[in-house]
Amino acid sequence: MEALAGQTIPKSAPDLSNIDIIADDETEQAIMLARSYAQRRHGMWAIIDSIWTRDLADWMGERTCLEVMAGAGWLAKSLSAHGVDLVATDLDVKAKWGKRPTVHPVKALDALTAIVQHPEAEVLLVSWPPYADPIIEQVAEVWGTERPIIYIGEAKGGCTATEVFCTQLHIVEKLEIPHWPGLHDEVMIGNYMIGR
Ligand SMILES: C[S@@+](CC[C@H](N)C(=O)[O-])C[C@H]1O[C@@H](n2cnc3c(N)ncnc32)[C@H](O)[C@@H]1O
C-alpha cells in the first residue's frame, strides 16, 4: 500500500493466495478495500512487483513491446525499469475505470489504433483486458498470428477478456504471479490462432 501511494513498484507483493476471504467479515472487508484501493484508486489491476516482472523482462529480451489497455502504466513502469523497450497505450475512459493517476508515460490511444501506429512492435502486451468485451478479440485479430501476445489475466471462464479470446490464444508459456484471494490471474504467452 505504501508503494502504491508513493507510485513506486513494490519489490515483492504479499502472498495473499491462501487467505480465505469469506472466513470472517473483517477479513473480507479488508481484502475488498485493499483491492479496490489498488485497482480503482491507483489503477493497478494485476498485482505488479519487481520480482515477476524481472522474469517477464528476461523473456522479452531485446524485443520491442507494445502495451495496450495499460491503465495507469504500472506494468510499463516496472518492465521499463528492467530495461524493456516498451510503448504503453490506453484509451482514456477514466469515468468508467475510476481514478487513474499515471505512474509512467501512457499514450492516449485506443488499442486498435495503437497497433496500426506501432508496426515496429514485436510483442503485444495486455493485462486485464475488460471482461466479456470483444475488443480484445478484435485487437488480437489485427495483431495477427505471427507475433506473440503476452496476456495477463484469468484463463477461460475467468473475469478478464472473453471465452473466444482465451480459446484462440495458443499458450506456449506461463508465469505465476501474485494474485488477490479468489482470483487466478497469471501471465500467458502465446500466439493467436483464429478459428481454433
Ligand atoms: C481493468 S483495466 C486494466 C488496466 C491495466 N492493464 C492493469 O492491469 O492494471 C482495463 C483497461 O483497459 C482500457 N481499455 C478498455 N477498452 C479499451 C480500448 N478499446 N482501447 C484501449 N484501452 C482500452 C481501460 O481504459 C482500462 O485502463
The ligand as a MOL file (V3000), in Angstrom:
LIG
                    3D

  0  0  0     0  0            999 V3000
M  V30 BEGIN CTAB
M  V30 COUNTS 27 29 0 0 0
M  V30 BEGIN ATOM
M  V30 1 C -9.1500 -3.4590 -15.9640 0
M  V30 2 S -8.2140 -2.1390 -16.5870 0 CHG=1
M  V30 3 C -6.5980 -2.8580 -16.6760 0
M  V30 4 C -5.5020 -1.8320 -16.5950 0
M  V30 5 C -4.0710 -2.3680 -16.5850 0
M  V30 6 N -3.7610 -3.0950 -17.7810 0
M  V30 7 C -3.7850 -3.2350 -15.3720 0
M  V30 8 O -3.6580 -4.4650 -15.4760 0
M  V30 9 O -3.6830 -2.6640 -14.2860 0 CHG=-1
M  V30 10 C -8.7150 -2.1480 -18.2790 0
M  V30 11 C -8.1010 -1.0150 -19.1010 0
M  V30 12 O -8.4660 -1.1970 -20.4730 0
M  V30 13 C -8.6260 0.0810 -21.0550 0
M  V30 14 N -9.4190 -0.0660 -22.2840 0
M  V30 15 C -10.6770 -0.5430 -22.3940 0
M  V30 16 N -11.0540 -0.5600 -23.6940 0
M  V30 17 C -10.0030 -0.0880 -24.4160 0
M  V30 18 C -9.7570 0.1180 -25.8160 0
M  V30 19 N -10.6950 -0.1400 -26.7320 0
M  V30 20 N -8.5570 0.6010 -26.1920 0
M  V30 21 C -7.6040 0.8820 -25.2680 0
M  V30 22 N -7.7780 0.7200 -23.9290 0
M  V30 23 C -8.9590 0.2290 -23.5140 0
M  V30 24 C -9.3000 0.9030 -19.9620 0
M  V30 25 O -9.1250 2.2990 -20.1570 0
M  V30 26 C -8.5820 0.3890 -18.7070 0
M  V30 27 O -7.4660 1.1980 -18.4030 0
M  V30 END ATOM
M  V30 BEGIN BOND
M  V30 1 1 1 2
M  V30 2 1 2 3
M  V30 3 1 2 10
M  V30 4 1 3 4
M  V30 5 1 4 5
M  V30 6 1 5 6
M  V30 7 1 5 7
M  V30 8 2 7 8
M  V30 9 1 7 9
M  V30 10 1 10 11
M  V30 11 1 11 12
M  V30 12 1 11 26
M  V30 13 1 12 13
M  V30 14 1 13 14
M  V30 15 1 13 24
M  V30 16 1 14 15
M  V30 17 1 14 23
M  V30 18 2 15 16
M  V30 19 1 16 17
M  V30 20 1 17 18
M  V30 21 2 17 23
M  V30 22 1 18 19
M  V30 23 2 18 20
M  V30 24 1 20 21
M  V30 25 2 21 22
M  V30 26 1 22 23
M  V30 27 1 24 25
M  V30 28 1 24 26
M  V30 29 1 26 27
M  V30 END BOND
M  V30 END CTAB
M  END
